[in-house]
Every structure is written in C-alpha cells, then in structure tokens.
Amino acid sequence: MEVPEYPLPESSIAQVPLEPRDSARLLDALDLGGALDDRHVRDLPSLVEAGDVVVVNNSRVLPARLRLRRPGGANAEVLLLAPEPGDDRSWTALVRPGRKLAPGCLLGDPGEETEAVVEVGERLDGGRRRVRLLDDPAAIFERCGEMALPPYIKARLADPERYQTVYATLPGSVAAPTAGLHLTRDVLDGVVAQGASLHSVDLAVGLGTFRPVRVAQAEDHDMHSERYSVPEETWQACLDARKSGGRVLAVGTTTVRALESAGASGKLAGESGLFIRPGFEWSVTDVLLTNFHQPRSTLLVLMEAFMGPRWRDVYGEALRRGYRFLSFGDAMITARR
C-alpha cells in the first residue's frame, strides 16, 4: 500500500498540553457510518459500557536524552533508545555529533569535572550506535538526563511529569504513550463506575514509533521492535470480554501493539516488530482511543488498518473543527471497522 499522508498545517500541531488533562477535546467516531460528535476526554465514562475492558500502557518515560561533554569541553548528546537484553548498562543510542565521536570516545557530565559517564561504541544500522553507561543508569539519568520530546515540539516543557501518564509505573520508554496523557484519576474512576474494568500492559515506547516512513510502499518499511509484556490477568480479562460480548478498548496505539503482538504470537511477553497495516487479522482490540498522528507514520498505517480509509474524512473534519494534533494534541475514539 502507498504510505498514507495528509496536509498538516504547522498551526495545528499542539506545542503544550492542556490543563487539566481531561479538558482535551475528544472526537467521537464510534458510529462507523454516522456523524462525528465533539466531546472532551472527561466524557469517556459515558462512552464505555458494563463489561468493557479498558487497557492502558503503564510504561514510564525515562529522561533518556543525555547532555554531555566531549574531551576538550565541546558539547555532545546521547539519546538512549533501548538497553541490551540482560545488561542495563549497554544501550543502543543516537549520538551527536556522530561523525566526531569515534568508537571508544568517552563523554562526561558537563556540570562536573569528573570521570566519564558514557563510552561511545560501535556503529550500527539506521544511524544508531552502541554505548556503555559507566555509572549506575539511575544516577546518570538524575544528573544528565532530560525528556526527549518529539522534534516538532519547540516549546520547553515546564513540568516533566506532564509527559508521564498518571498511572506510569514501569520505567522503560523514551517517548510517552501519548493518548494516556489525557486521562485523570477521576476519568479512570468514572470508567470503572460504569461497570468497565481497567487493566494495563507494558510496552517500552521507542523513538521508532515517531520515525517517518521514507519508502513509497508501507510494506518496504523497516519496522522497529519494542519490548512488551501483557499480564495474564489483562489477557484473561480481554478473552472474557470478547466471549461475553464486551469490548476491549485500548488507550493508545502502543497498547494496541502490545495486545495484538500477544494475539499474533501467542506470547504474553517479548520483543515485537509487529507492523499493523491493512489486511491485518485483528484478534483483541475493538475500540481505540488515540491522538491524531503524523503524516507518513506507521501509526497512520495502523489507523487505516483499524478504521479503513474513513480516517481521511475524520482527520479532515478534525482539522476543520480546530482539533489540536500530535503528541500534546486532542484525541479521537473509534470502533474497529
């Protein structure tokens, strides 16, 4: 299939999140053949039903952008992407300036005249590097780390916790599961009060989630992999809901990816390179709450797989109605076609 895209005015890209969180607008596209309704995220409890299972991604964002100094004092940057399995000090990363950082180069904390904290290693594919942390990772994050916001967000985030969901517990992501940023404790309590159950998965969101598709055909894209885990309790709740006529409502595409990875592989944990595109055989997700995604992204391909070509009309109408797009933007909710 051709990679989906659409015209996105820069003025429609949200630069800051709204307060309170649940004041974000919510475009209701649940009626697959009907009109679109304007709501707010705080209205979510009215859209769930008794017996539904609402699933969130409880991964916590790491301050994975490290501001460091090179030998001689010049600045350097290391953006940690993912740890090597079984070794929390060996990571794949993006480094800048890459051409000037040869394997073996040692980078230090710019605020202290101390020994190095990162050793730059070999070059990998996709412009990535292997790096080694020379101190406890938590200590390095504390001293040198900051949130790695998407490049289209130009404003500085005043409160780093605003780039975390209220239920984030398991550190491991380098980008936020952004649909969940809208949810508050009151909204979640309201969902449960309606008779739905709330469950979680863990998927470590990588920057590959936001990487544009640069090939003409989506199937030629080299899909990134991400670590995921679906608790047995969550999986059983989803199975029970499907059997009893309830719906599985995934909050965000990262939650979808965890659930459908488990469904496709039969494994509740592992590394997933699943690329969901039209023709995909859905096994878990019935309803999706999600933000509006970038043109030419794998997430937009997922949207076409989930709701069909109607996404174009929905996105066009959202732009016409002044919805805010991308990570700090508004949200939409839709059923699977």
C-alpha positions in Angstrom: 0.0 0.0 0.0 1.1 3.6 -0.5 2.1 5.3 2.7 -0.8 7.4 3.9 -0.3 11.2 4.3 -2.4 14.3 4.6 -1.7 18.1 4.7 -1.0 19.1 8.3 -0.7 22.9 8.9 2.0 23.7 11.5 -0.6 25.8 13.3 -2.5 22.6 14.1 0.5 20.9 15.9 0.0 21.4 19.7 3.1 22.7 21.4 1.9 22.4 25.0 -0.6 20.1 26.8 -3.9 21.4 28.1 -4.7 21.7 31.8 -6.5 19.9 33.2 -5.5 16.8 31.3 -9.1 15.7 30.6 -10.1 19.0 29.1 -8.6 17.9 25.8 -11.2 17.6 23.1 -12.3 14.1 22.0 -13.7 13.5 18.5 -16.3 10.7 18.8 -16.1 8.5 15.7 -17.6 5.4 17.3 -20.6 5.3 14.9 -18.8 4.0 11.8 -21.5 5.2 9.4 -22.7 8.2 11.3 -21.9 11.8 12.3 -18.8 12.8 14.3 -19.6 14.2 17.8 -17.5 16.7 19.6 -16.8 15.7 23.2 -14.0 16.0 25.8 -11.8 13.3 27.3 -13.7 13.8 30.6 -16.7 12.4 28.8 -15.0 9.0 28.3 -17.0 7.2 31.1 -20.2 7.9 29.2 -18.8 6.1 26.1 -17.9 2.8 27.9 -20.4 0.1 28.8 -20.6 -2.5 31.5 -18.4 -5.5 30.6 -15.9 -3.4 28.6 -12.2 -3.8 29.3 -10.2 -0.6 29.2 -6.4 -1.3 28.7 -3.7 1.3 29.3 0.1 1.2 28.8 1.7 1.9 32.2 5.2 2.4 30.9 7.1 5.3 32.4 9.3 7.7 30.3 13.0 7.8 31.0 14.9 11.1 30.9 16.8 9.4 28.1 18.4 12.5 26.4 21.8 12.9 28.0 23.6 16.3 27.6 27.3 15.5 27.9 30.7 16.9 27.1 33.4 15.6 24.8 37.1 15.5 25.6 38.2 19.1 25.3 34.9 20.5 26.6 32.7 20.6 23.5 29.1 19.5 23.8 27.7 16.1 22.9 24.3 14.5 23.1 23.4 10.8 23.6 19.8 9.8 23.1 19.3 6.3 24.7 16.9 4.1 22.7 16.8 0.7 24.4 19.0 -1.4 26.7 20.6 -4.6 25.5 18.7 -7.6 26.9 20.1 -8.6 30.3 22.5 -5.6 30.5 21.1 -2.3 31.7 24.5 -0.5 31.1 24.7 -1.4 27.4 22.3 0.6 25.1 21.6 1.3 21.5 21.5 5.1 21.1 21.7 8.1 18.7 24.7 10.3 19.3 25.6 13.8 18.2 27.9 14.9 16.6 28.1 11.3 15.3 31.0 11.8 12.9 33.2 13.3 15.5 32.5 10.6 18.2 34.7 7.6 17.3 34.3 4.3 19.0 36.0 4.4 22.4 35.3 8.1 22.9 34.5 9.0 26.5 31.8 11.5 27.4 31.4 13.3 30.7 28.9 15.2 32.8 29.1 18.8 31.7 28.4 20.1 35.2 31.3 18.4 36.9 34.9 17.8 36.3 34.6 14.1 36.9 35.4 10.9 35.1 33.5 9.9 32.0 29.9 8.5 32.3 29.3 7.2 28.8 31.6 5.4 26.4 30.6 5.6 22.7 30.8 2.2 20.9 30.4 0.7 17.5 28.3 2.0 14.7 25.0 0.1 14.0 22.5 0.3 11.2 20.0 3.2 10.9 22.5 5.7 12.3 22.4 4.1 15.7 25.4 3.5 18.0 26.1 1.1 20.8 27.1 3.0 24.0 28.0 1.9 27.5 27.0 3.6 30.7 29.9 3.8 33.1 27.9 4.5 36.2 24.6 3.4 37.6 21.9 4.2 35.0 19.6 5.9 37.5 22.4 8.1 38.7 23.2 9.2 35.1 19.6 9.9 34.4 19.4 12.0 37.5 22.5 14.1 36.7 22.4 14.4 32.9 19.1 13.3 31.6 16.0 15.1 30.3 12.8 14.1 28.5 13.2 13.5 24.7 10.2 15.4 23.3 9.4 14.8 19.6 11.3 17.2 17.3 8.1 19.0 16.2 7.5 20.3 19.8 9.5 23.5 20.0 8.4 24.7 23.5 10.2 23.6 26.6 8.1 21.5 29.0 7.8 23.3 32.3 6.9 20.2 34.3 8.5 16.9 33.2 5.7 14.9 34.9 3.3 16.3 32.3 5.0 14.0 29.8 4.0 11.0 32.1 0.6 9.4 32.4 -0.9 9.5 35.9 -0.6 5.7 36.1 3.0 5.4 34.7 4.9 2.9 36.9 7.4 0.9 34.9 10.4 2.9 33.6 11.5 1.9 30.1 10.1 4.2 27.4 11.9 7.0 25.6 8.6 8.6 24.4 5.3 8.8 26.1 2.2 6.7 25.2 0.6 10.0 24.4 -3.1 9.0 24.3 -2.9 8.2 28.0 -1.6 11.7 28.9 -5.2 12.9 28.7 -6.5 10.6 31.4 -7.0 11.6 35.1 -7.9 9.6 38.1 -11.4 10.9 38.0 -11.8 9.7 34.4 -10.5 6.3 35.3 -12.7 6.1 38.4 -15.7 7.1 36.2 -14.9 4.3 33.7 -14.9 1.7 36.5 -18.1 3.2 37.9 -19.8 2.5 34.6 -19.1 -1.2 35.0 -16.0 -1.5 32.8 -12.7 -2.9 34.2 -9.3 -1.3 34.0 -6.2 -3.2 33.1 -2.7 -2.5 31.9 0.1 -3.7 29.6 3.7 -2.6 29.4 5.2 -1.6 26.1 8.5 0.3 26.1 7.8 3.1 23.5 10.8 3.8 21.3 11.5 6.7 19.1 10.9 4.5 16.1 7.2 5.0 16.9 7.6 8.5 15.5 10.0 7.8 12.7 8.6 8.8 9.3 8.1 6.1 6.7 10.5 7.2 4.0 9.8 4.5 1.4 7.0 4.7 -1.2 5.3 1.5 -0.1 4.5 0.8 3.5 5.4 -2.9 3.3 9.0 -1.9 2.5 9.4 0.0 5.8 11.8 -1.5 8.3 9.7 -1.7 11.4 11.3 -1.0 14.8 10.9 -3.5 17.6 9.8 -2.8 21.1 9.7 -4.8 24.4 6.2 -5.6 25.6 4.5 -7.5 28.4 0.8 -8.4 28.8 0.0 -9.6 32.4 -2.0 -12.8 32.5 -4.8 -11.0 34.3 -5.1 -8.5 31.5 -5.1 -11.1 28.8 -7.7 -13.2 30.6 -9.9 -10.1 31.0 -9.7 -9.4 27.3 -10.6 -13.0 26.4 -13.6 -13.0 28.8 -14.8 -9.7 27.4 -14.8 -11.0 23.8 -16.6 -14.1 24.9 -19.3 -12.3 26.8 -20.0 -9.6 24.2 -17.9 -6.8 25.9 -15.4 -4.7 24.1 -11.7 -4.3 24.5 -10.9 -0.5 24.5 -7.2 0.2 24.0 -5.9 3.6 25.2 -3.3 4.4 22.5 -1.6 2.6 19.6 1.2 1.3 21.9 -1.4 -0.6 23.9 -2.8 -1.9 20.7 0.6 -3.1 19.6 1.1 -5.0 22.9 -2.2 -6.7 22.8 -2.1 -7.6 19.2 1.5 -8.8 19.5 0.4 -11.2 22.1 -2.6 -12.3 20.0 -0.4 -12.8 16.9 2.5 -14.6 18.6 0.7 -16.4 21.4 3.4 -15.0 23.7 2.4 -12.6 26.6 5.9 -11.0 26.7 8.8 -10.5 24.3 10.2 -8.2 21.6 7.7 -7.2 18.9 8.4 -6.0 15.4 4.7 -6.2 14.5 3.7 -3.8 11.7 -0.1 -3.5 11.7 -1.3 -2.5 8.2 -4.4 -3.1 6.1 -5.2 -6.7 5.9 -4.1 -7.4 9.4 -6.2 -10.0 11.2 -7.3 -8.3 14.5 -7.7 -10.6 17.5 -8.1 -8.4 20.5 -8.9 -4.7 20.0 -12.4 -3.4 19.4 -12.2 0.3 20.3 -9.3 2.7 20.1 -8.7 6.0 22.0 -5.8 7.7 20.3 -4.3 11.1 19.3 -4.1 12.4 15.8 -0.9 11.1 14.2 1.8 12.4 11.9 1.6 12.1 8.1 3.6 9.2 6.7 3.9 7.4 10.1 3.5 3.7 10.9 0.7 4.9 13.4 -1.3 6.3 10.5 -0.9 3.0 8.7 -2.3 1.3 11.8 -5.3 3.7 11.7 -6.1 2.7 8.2 -5.9 -0.9 9.2 -8.2 -0.3 12.1 -10.9 2.0 10.6 -10.3 1.8 6.9 -10.0 4.8 4.5 -12.5 6.7 6.6 -9.6 8.0 8.7 -9.1 10.6 5.9 -12.5 12.1 6.3 -12.2 12.0 10.1 -8.8 13.8 10.1 -10.0 16.3 7.6 -13.0 17.1 9.7 -10.9 17.3 12.8 -8.7 19.9 11.2 -11.7 21.9 10.0 -13.1 21.9 13.5 -9.8 23.1 15.0 -8.6 20.0 16.8 -5.0 20.0 18.0 -2.8 17.4 16.5 0.1 15.1 17.6 1.6 14.3 21.0 0.2 17.2 23.0 -2.9 17.5 20.9 -6.5 16.3 21.2 -7.8 12.8 20.9 -10.4 10.7 19.0 -12.2 7.5 19.7 -13.3 5.0 17.1 -14.5 1.4 16.7 -12.8 -1.1 14.5 -14.2 -1.4 11.0 
